[in-house]
Amino acid sequence: MPAVTPAATGSAVDTADVKYSNLWNRIRAGLRLPRMEGPRVARYEQWFANNPQYVERMLQRANLYLYQIVEDVQKRNMPMEIALLPAIESGYSPEAYSRSAAIGLWQFEPATGRLWGLKSNWWYNGERDIIASTNAALDFLQSLHHQFHSWDLALAAYNAGQGTVEQAIAHNQALGLGTRYRDLRLPLQTEHYVPKLMAFVNIVRDPAKYGLTLRAIPDSPYFVRVNTGSQVDLSVIARLANMSLKQLYAINPGFTRWATAPNGPHTILVPVATKAALIEGLSQLPPQDRMQWARHRVVPGDTLYGIARQYGVSVASIRSTNHLYSNLLHVGQSLLIPMAGRRLIVSNHERQRPEVALARTHRLVKIIHRVRPGDTLWSIAARYRVYVSQLERWNVLNANGVLRLGQRILIWASPALVPSAVARTRVTE
């Protein structure tokens, strides 16, 4: 087992009122576990040193989450080494998934996640939620430390399970042997687990020693929590916060659908710089434009594809909303249609000419966009703040189809949300 030597400082360093120019300096000030040396530690130090591109990709992901983790670890007066544990568990990827079905930054298995208060349903997965999973992991680790009175043993139990460590301790006690981490016979993975973490701690402590440079991470929050007040479509949030859906999902990986859960909690994380714009946008957003649903009763001749085109949504969204496992429909069946970001069209006349009806209701403008080099349906939709499904319906297009240079694309949009340079033609029909 690796040898343990005293750390340069064995007591906690209070950094609560200190502002660092770089989050790594704050982390270094909070490292307080005894240094660990030995062949296993050296092996992983060398691995990190030999794979700088892996380290860079990992820290690029960590840039989004590490400040929040450091804040939570410090508030609990835990050693800052714990904030580096996701580097070993998941590489700071909330999408990480193991063969044992453990997921998220902290690699919770479903049963363990439930035990520590992580909720999961059709709309949401707490194991992937950044804040919820971090709090659960720190609760779990503190409980293990209280039980074993050693961070090495707590970390080993986090990896192998409490029962495994308890049995190893009982076995050594029966033989009159030591019961420290280095004395125990544990699963091979667990015997490598703590040395791997301590190797990364050594990298963070002195990256230049290993020929590495750690990308700077500001000692300031990247995201902030905003209360939406009710269920809301994530694409609406992204639009109001002036960010892409990909960026929004990156800091809200717990959401597994296109909207927040109908029964809450009604909170979402957004970059700090976008908070004011989002709150202002939500305050002016009509309730029907947050998350709108239509109910469609199946009539003879209806198909999922036809219904999707009628409402301007995707077949996949109808199937997932209604938990359909095939395209088979029954006459009289009631379907729930997600109509986020647009008003319902309920009359037969309006269904025949939905764009004109919507334009009259919302004072929309009719725009003709000519396709330019590099244009895609996605980029055009983003520019005019509309949905790809709407572009497909208005122009009888296929999302996978190829656009032609100079092709005319019809768009119905709100005057307040389209680029000011485009020519607008108001509806007169």
Secondary structure, DSSP 8 states (H G I E B T S, - for coil): --EEE--S--S----TT---SSHHHHHHHH--S-EEESHHHHHHHHHHHH-HHHHHHHHHHHHHHHHHHHHHHHHTT--GGGGGHHHHHTSS-TT-B-TTS-BTTTTB-HHHHHHTT--B-SSBBTTT-HHHHHHHHHHHHHHHHHHHS-HHHHHHHHHH-HHHHHHHHHHHHHHT---SGGGS---HHHHHHHHHHHHHHHHHH-GGGGT-------SS-SEEEEE-SS--BHHHHHHHTT--HHHHHHH-TTB-SSB--TTS--EEEEEGGGHHHHHHHHHHS-GGGTS-EEEEE--TT--HHHHHHHHT--HHHHHHHTT-SSS---TT-EEEEE-TTS----SHHHHHSHHHHHHHHHT-EEEEEE--TT--HHHHHHHHT--HHHHHHHHT--TTS---TT-EEEEEE-GGGS-TTS--EE---
